[in-house]
Amino acid sequence: MELNPMTKKHFTFRPLLWLLLTLPMMSYAQFSASVSRSEEQKSFISVSTSYGQFFERDAWFYGFSGEFSRRLNKLPIGLAGSLMWDQDIDIKKDKIVNTFTTAITGSYLINDRWSVGTGLGKGFMDTDNQDKNYKFTNGDWSTAVFFGYQIPLNLKSSLGLSASYEYNMSANETSFSLDLSYGFSL
């Protein structure tokens, strides 16, 4: 029996979804380094999960993101747009804040597996209010430097591991995060 293309995607995605939901790998701004390794298939879609720690306070965070990246012609450079969700947990203040952030990133492929990049993110919705409900806000600006490593699964898909040093410009605080992603070329 031949599975239709939609069923194949869901069948392949289920183990990955389980992995993403059970491993607490997260990120404050979730900057990642996924870029298509293929010069012919330049577009790349990825999902990631991350975990991070703040340096200035006793707090940690986790989150998930979706990203679309595009490799620039035959250059080893990629540009991406991301939508991210994260949860900050401040131990001393006993405070939890959920945030949605958008980001743009640029990556340079050092070779077919290693990449380095930077990005700029802006929070636009969070629960940092008295009601603890999601509300649109003029959220924080963040930037990051990240290094990534891609593990090819086949010609079109790969797992990615990345580490980010992030700076929240609005709150003047820094953090470090580790990300795990799955992506595929279009």
Secondary structure per residue as TSV (DSSP state, phi and psi in degrees):
chain	resnum	aa	ss	phi	psi
A	1	M	-	360.0	127.6
A	2	E	-	-90.4	128.2
A	3	L	-	-80.6	142.1
A	4	N	-	-71.7	161.5
A	5	P	H	-57.3	-36.8
A	6	M	H	-66.1	-41.2
A	7	T	H	-65.4	-39.4
A	8	K	H	-59.7	-43.0
A	9	K	H	-62.4	-45.4
A	10	H	H	-66.9	-38.3
A	11	F	H	-63.9	-41.8
A	12	T	H	-71.0	-33.6
A	13	F	H	-79.1	-25.4
A	14	R	H	-58.1	-49.6
A	15	P	H	-61.4	-36.7
A	16	L	H	-66.2	-43.7
A	17	L	H	-59.6	-43.7
A	18	W	H	-59.3	-44.8
A	19	L	H	-61.0	-44.3
A	20	L	H	-64.3	-35.9
A	21	L	H	-82.2	-22.0
A	22	T	H	-99.2	-22.8
A	23	L	S	-94.0	118.3
A	24	P	-	-79.9	64.4
A	25	M	-	-99.8	120.2
A	26	M	-	-142.1	-175.8
A	27	S	-	-163.0	147.2
A	28	Y	S	-68.4	-49.9
A	29	A	S	-119.4	-3.6
A	30	Q	-	47.9	51.8
A	31	F	-	-77.5	129.7
A	32	S	-	-129.4	176.5
A	33	A	-	-126.2	43.6
A	34	S	-	-91.9	119.2
A	35	V	-	-136.8	143.9
A	36	S	-	-60.4	131.4
A	37	R	-	-80.9	-15.8
A	38	S	-	-88.5	133.0
A	39	E	S	-76.6	-22.6
A	40	E	S	-85.6	-41.7
A	41	Q	-	-104.0	92.3
A	42	K	-	-83.8	-24.2
A	43	S	E	-86.4	144.3
A	44	F	E	-142.2	131.8
A	45	I	E	-115.9	135.6
A	46	S	E	-143.4	155.4
A	47	V	E	-124.0	144.8
A	48	S	E	-143.6	162.6
A	49	T	E	-134.3	146.1
A	50	S	E	-144.6	161.8
A	51	Y	E	-138.4	141.2
A	52	G	E	-150.2	167.8
A	53	Q	E	-133.7	136.3
A	54	F	E	-81.5	149.0
A	55	F	S	-89.1	-37.0
A	56	E	S	-84.6	-14.3
A	57	R	S	-145.3	163.5
A	58	D	S	-81.6	77.0
A	59	A	E	-148.4	153.4
A	60	W	E	-139.1	171.2
A	61	F	E	-151.0	159.8
A	62	Y	E	-146.1	164.2
A	63	G	E	-177.9	-177.0
A	64	F	E	-136.8	154.6
A	65	S	E	-150.4	159.4
A	66	G	E	-125.2	142.5
A	67	E	E	-142.4	142.6
A	68	F	E	-118.3	124.4
A	69	S	E	-124.5	156.8
A	70	R	E	-136.1	125.9
A	71	R	E	-79.6	138.4
A	72	L	-	-85.2	106.0
A	73	N	T	42.6	-127.8
A	74	K	T	-96.7	8.3
A	75	L	S	-76.4	150.6
A	76	P	S	-84.7	41.6
A	77	I	E	-124.0	138.6
A	78	G	E	-130.1	146.9
A	79	L	E	-118.5	145.5
A	80	A	E	-143.7	156.5
A	81	G	E	-123.9	138.8
A	82	S	E	-132.6	149.4
A	83	L	E	-118.4	126.7
A	84	M	E	-129.7	149.9
A	85	W	E	-126.1	136.0
A	86	D	E	-142.8	160.7
A	87	Q	E	-126.2	119.5
A	88	D	E	-94.5	133.1
A	89	I	E	-122.4	107.1
A	90	D	E	-94.1	112.4
A	91	I	T	-66.3	-49.4
A	92	K	T	-67.5	-40.6
A	93	K	T	-83.2	-7.8
A	94	D	T	50.7	52.6
A	95	K	E	-130.1	135.9
A	96	I	E	-123.3	128.9
A	97	V	E	-129.5	129.4
A	98	N	E	-100.6	138.2
A	99	T	E	-138.3	140.0
A	100	F	E	-102.8	136.3
A	101	T	E	-135.7	145.5
A	102	T	E	-110.9	152.7
A	103	A	E	-149.2	153.3
A	104	I	E	-118.8	141.3
A	105	T	E	-135.7	157.7
A	106	G	E	-129.6	135.9
A	107	S	E	-129.2	149.8
A	108	Y	E	-118.8	125.1
A	109	L	E	-82.1	110.7
A	110	I	S	-68.2	-44.3
A	111	N	S	-150.4	-164.9
A	112	D	S	-72.1	-4.8
A	113	R	S	-121.7	-36.6
A	114	W	E	-98.0	141.5
A	115	S	E	-145.2	160.9
A	116	V	E	-137.8	149.3
A	117	G	E	-165.1	-178.5
A	118	T	E	-145.5	165.3
A	119	G	E	-159.9	171.2
A	120	L	E	-135.5	126.2
A	121	G	E	-123.7	154.1
A	122	K	E	-139.1	119.9
A	123	G	E	-69.3	140.8
A	124	F	E	-131.8	-11.1
A	125	M	E	-152.1	134.3
A	126	D	E	-153.4	176.8
A	127	T	-	-109.1	21.8
A	128	D	-	-83.8	66.1
A	129	N	S	-148.8	171.2
A	130	Q	T	-63.1	-35.2
A	131	D	T	-79.5	-16.3
A	132	K	-	60.6	29.3
A	133	N	-	-103.3	155.1
A	134	Y	-	-66.7	128.7
A	135	K	E	-138.5	143.1
A	136	F	E	-66.4	135.3
A	137	T	-	-138.1	167.5
A	138	N	-	-92.3	76.1
A	139	G	-	-68.6	-177.2
A	140	D	-	-71.3	150.9
A	141	W	E	-96.1	134.8
A	142	S	E	-133.3	153.5
A	143	T	E	-137.5	165.8
A	144	A	E	-157.4	160.3
A	145	V	E	-120.6	131.4
A	146	F	E	-137.3	153.5
A	147	F	E	-122.2	137.8
A	148	G	E	-132.3	155.3
A	149	Y	E	-134.7	126.9
A	150	Q	E	-105.8	136.0
A	151	I	E	-110.8	106.6
A	152	P	E	-63.8	133.9
A	153	L	S	-97.9	-35.7
A	154	N	S	-158.7	-163.9
A	155	L	S	-67.4	-25.1
A	156	K	S	-110.7	-19.7
A	157	S	E	-125.4	159.2
A	158	S	E	-156.6	159.0
A	159	L	E	-97.5	145.8
A	160	G	E	-127.3	142.2
A	161	L	E	-122.0	133.9
A	162	S	E	-144.2	155.4
A	163	A	E	-125.1	135.9
A	164	S	E	-128.2	138.7
A	165	Y	E	-106.7	116.9
A	166	E	E	-115.6	147.5
A	167	Y	E	-129.0	118.4
A	168	N	E	-86.4	105.0
A	169	M	T	-68.1	-32.6
A	170	S	T	-72.3	-41.6
A	171	A	T	-94.3	-5.4
A	172	N	T	53.5	53.1
A	173	E	E	-139.0	155.4
A	174	T	E	-117.4	158.7
A	175	S	E	-152.8	167.2
A	176	F	E	-128.3	137.1
A	177	S	E	-137.9	155.5
A	178	L	E	-118.5	136.4
A	179	D	E	-125.9	144.9
A	180	L	E	-123.1	127.7
A	181	S	E	-134.2	158.3
A	182	Y	E	-126.8	129.8
A	183	G	E	-142.6	161.4
A	184	F	E	-145.0	146.7
A	185	S	E	-79.8	145.7
A	186	L	-	-99.0	360.0
